[in-house]
Amino acid sequence: MNILVCVKQIPDPATPGELTAEHTLKREAKLILDESDSFGVEMALQLVDKAGGGDVTLISVAPNGEVSGLRTALAMGAAKAVLVSDPSLSGSDSLSTAKVIAKAVERVGDADLLLTATESTDGYTGTIPAQVAELLDWPSLTFAKQVTIADGKVTIQRQTEAGYDVVEASLPAVVSVTAGVVEPRYPSFKGIMAAKNKPVDAVKPADLGLADDQVGWAGARQKITSVEQAPERQAGEKIEDDGTAFEAVVAYLEKLKVV
Ligand SMILES: Cc1cc2nc3c(=O)[nH]c(=O)nc-3n(C[C@H](O)[C@H](O)[C@H](O)COP(=O)(O)OP(=O)(O)OC[C@H]3O[C@@H](n4cnc5c(N)ncnc54)[C@H](O)[C@@H]3O)c2cc1C
């Protein structure tokens, strides 16, 4: 069982982000593993273990040759990685990012499954998984909160507002997983040391057959025209307990479909 996992390397969300003149996020410093993708990495490791053999390969598209986030995922136990990086990728929109990822998947070849997160933490368009599936002509299964593989098929529990749907598809397929699908492991010291020597296949878009005008600012079909502060959060409703406050709490939870 060979599983590919998309790993986005992002600026540390703990530090305030800065915007460029083009209203995009500055991505000049160290990039770390997007926490959302640690769930896909863990899921892949568990599926390969269950299958009794195979490899987990990471795919990352990054502007600046950064490997810090990839090394974290390699330390968790992935075997190797493909890093597509080049200054020409700067400004890529989600479709051109998906094109690069699809080409990287083809470069690796021989994969049974591609796992992604549902949405990234810094871009969160949530469009990449379905775009990559379409480009590869693979089935797309989204919002998986549980993934099982048997008899050449992948079956997921697809998170819905009310619970979940069971969805299955033939392999190979693209599956986006939700946070909470599994509990990601912490890399061990041994894993961290081993990750330093694991292979990272560093390629440029041209190595994947993509022309410069298909990626980056040149290839982008979307442009951010303005950016504004998100509205400040309003104060919540205060309920003084006169002995019936529980009714208001239950009504509120019902409205949220929590109970
Ligand atoms: C090389 C590069 C440089 C960029 N530079 C900037 C910049 O400087 N400033 C800026 O604001 N925007 C930049 N962008 C665009 C920004 O990252 C977009 O937000 C992104 O392309 C759209 O995807 P998303 O994060 O919304 O994806 P979503 O659809 O929300 O992502 C879903 C999942 O797809 C996978 N995925 C998404 N992106 C990647 C990736 N790059 N590598 C591997 N897996 C991925 C992950 O599993 C992710 O959780 C850049 C994009 C690329 C590829």
PDBQT file of the ligand as one rigid body, heavy atoms in Angstrom, charges set to zero:
ROOT
HETATM    1  C1  LIG A 301       4.683  27.864  -3.981  1.00  0.00    +0.000 C 
HETATM    2  C2  LIG A 301       3.546  28.717  -3.577  1.00  0.00    +0.000 A 
HETATM    3  C3  LIG A 301       3.764  29.983  -3.124  1.00  0.00    +0.000 A 
HETATM    4  C4  LIG A 301       2.726  30.772  -2.695  1.00  0.00    +0.000 A 
HETATM    5  N1  LIG A 301       2.996  31.977  -2.183  1.00  0.00    +0.000 NA
HETATM    6  C5  LIG A 301       2.043  32.655  -1.570  1.00  0.00    +0.000 A 
HETATM    7  C6  LIG A 301       2.370  33.795  -0.832  1.00  0.00    +0.000 A 
HETATM    8  O1  LIG A 301       3.504  34.210  -0.750  1.00  0.00    +0.000 OA
HETATM    9  N2  LIG A 301       1.361  34.428  -0.202  1.00  0.00    +0.000 N 
HETATM   10  C7  LIG A 301       0.076  33.981  -0.277  1.00  0.00    +0.000 A 
HETATM   11  O2  LIG A 301      -0.813  34.579   0.329  1.00  0.00    +0.000 OA
HETATM   12  N3  LIG A 301      -0.257  32.916  -1.004  1.00  0.00    +0.000 NA
HETATM   13  C8  LIG A 301       0.697  32.216  -1.634  1.00  0.00    +0.000 A 
HETATM   14  N4  LIG A 301       0.397  31.093  -2.314  1.00  0.00    +0.000 N 
HETATM   15  C9  LIG A 301      -0.987  30.719  -2.498  1.00  0.00    +0.000 C 
HETATM   16  C10 LIG A 301      -1.610  30.104  -1.249  1.00  0.00    +0.000 C 
HETATM   17  O3  LIG A 301      -0.840  29.127  -0.646  1.00  0.00    +0.000 OA
HETATM   18  C11 LIG A 301      -2.952  29.571  -1.633  1.00  0.00    +0.000 C 
HETATM   19  O4  LIG A 301      -3.701  29.758  -0.504  1.00  0.00    +0.000 OA
HETATM   20  C12 LIG A 301      -2.993  28.143  -2.084  1.00  0.00    +0.000 C 
HETATM   21  O5  LIG A 301      -2.336  27.933  -3.260  1.00  0.00    +0.000 OA
HETATM   22  C13 LIG A 301      -4.445  27.775  -2.203  1.00  0.00    +0.000 C 
HETATM   23  O6  LIG A 301      -4.615  26.717  -1.512  1.00  0.00    +0.000 OA
HETATM   24  P1  LIG A 301      -5.230  26.632  -0.036  1.00  0.00    +0.000 P 
HETATM   25  O7  LIG A 301      -4.132  26.721   0.939  1.00  0.00    +0.000 OA
HETATM   26  O8  LIG A 301      -6.382  27.530   0.096  1.00  0.00    +0.000 OA
HETATM   27  O9  LIG A 301      -5.665  25.119  -0.182  1.00  0.00    +0.000 OA
HETATM   28  P2  LIG A 301      -6.787  24.265   0.484  1.00  0.00    +0.000 P 
HETATM   29  O10 LIG A 301      -7.651  23.751  -0.605  1.00  0.00    +0.000 OA
HETATM   30  O11 LIG A 301      -7.398  24.960   1.652  1.00  0.00    +0.000 OA
HETATM   31  O12 LIG A 301      -5.847  23.092   0.987  1.00  0.00    +0.000 OA
HETATM   32  C14 LIG A 301      -6.374  21.790   1.241  1.00  0.00    +0.000 C 
HETATM   33  C15 LIG A 301      -5.226  20.854   1.419  1.00  0.00    +0.000 C 
HETATM   34  O13 LIG A 301      -4.499  20.719   0.190  1.00  0.00    +0.000 OA
HETATM   35  C16 LIG A 301      -3.114  20.493   0.500  1.00  0.00    +0.000 C 
HETATM   36  N5  LIG A 301      -2.304  21.608   0.032  1.00  0.00    +0.000 N 
HETATM   37  C17 LIG A 301      -2.686  22.887  -0.195  1.00  0.00    +0.000 A 
HETATM   38  N6  LIG A 301      -1.628  23.616  -0.598  1.00  0.00    +0.000 NA
HETATM   39  C18 LIG A 301      -0.558  22.797  -0.607  1.00  0.00    +0.000 A 
HETATM   40  C19 LIG A 301       0.821  22.970  -0.918  1.00  0.00    +0.000 A 
HETATM   41  N7  LIG A 301       1.318  24.139  -1.279  1.00  0.00    +0.000 N 
HETATM   42  N8  LIG A 301       1.634  21.903  -0.825  1.00  0.00    +0.000 NA
HETATM   43  C20 LIG A 301       1.137  20.687  -0.455  1.00  0.00    +0.000 A 
HETATM   44  N9  LIG A 301      -0.151  20.471  -0.148  1.00  0.00    +0.000 NA
HETATM   45  C21 LIG A 301      -0.981  21.505  -0.219  1.00  0.00    +0.000 A 
HETATM   46  C22 LIG A 301      -3.019  20.402   2.031  1.00  0.00    +0.000 C 
HETATM   47  O14 LIG A 301      -3.238  19.091   2.436  1.00  0.00    +0.000 OA
HETATM   48  C23 LIG A 301      -4.177  21.304   2.430  1.00  0.00    +0.000 C 
HETATM   49  O15 LIG A 301      -4.589  21.123   3.754  1.00  0.00    +0.000 OA
HETATM   50  C24 LIG A 301       1.405  30.288  -2.778  1.00  0.00    +0.000 A 
HETATM   51  C25 LIG A 301       1.164  29.021  -3.294  1.00  0.00    +0.000 A 
HETATM   52  C26 LIG A 301       2.226  28.228  -3.682  1.00  0.00    +0.000 A 
HETATM   53  C27 LIG A 301       1.956  26.869  -4.210  1.00  0.00    +0.000 C 
ENDROOT
TORSDOF 0
